[in-house]
Amino acid sequence: LDRLGNRLLTGVRAREFDFTFKAVRDDSVNAFAVPGGHVYVHTGLIKAAENETELAAVIAHEINHVVARHGTQQLTQQYGYGLVIQLLLGQNPNLLAQLASTLFGQGAFMAYSRSMELQADYLGAETMYRAGYDPRGMISFFRKIDTINQRNPGALEKFFSSHPMTGERLRNIQMEIGKLPPKTFREDSSEFNRVKARL
């Protein structure tokens, strides 16, 4: 995750702090980000990803929730400025672990607004493109989770509770990706399949 996350960070427009990338042993298909640059990916999501590019799509989306300060806005509304300042400044070393544990226990980080999701999609696709990943991996992953949800409603409840999926999101991201100039993208690494096989 670190290698993939750091490679994606080369495509981010601007970054104010270091990021960390952690796997969470949980079979649900989910990922979330905490203000300050902490991205958590469930092992169930890694298993659901067909390839490294699809996993990169989810991580790029989460990175850009942080870059656009969506989580900071949501946490400030829920808990006030004091908690957010402590988290961003690292004043309480146990706070991040407590917050991540609480959010993981709830099954989702927080429900982002429609506009926040659209922005994270757009910036995520741009990040992928700039870092050398094919942004169409975002479309294929969105279609995959939509198909899973149609076949087994409620199977992806955790994912959809924090990342509501709509046809509008898929159409918008397809349109934005269509505007990007043609480019040769990096090949998926064999490391992804080795990691996935161990889960």
Buried (B, 14 or more C-beta within 10 A) or exposed (E): BEEBBEBBBEBBEEEEEEBBBEBBEBEBBBBBBBBBBBBBBBBBBBEBBBBBBBBBBBBBBBBBBBBBBBBBBBBBEEEEEEBBEBBBEEEEEEBBEEBBEEBBEEBBBBEBEEEBBBBBBBBBBBBBBBBBBBBBBBBBBBEBBBEBBEEEEEBBBBBBBBBEBEEEBBEBBBEBBEEBEEEEBEEBBEEBEEBBEEE
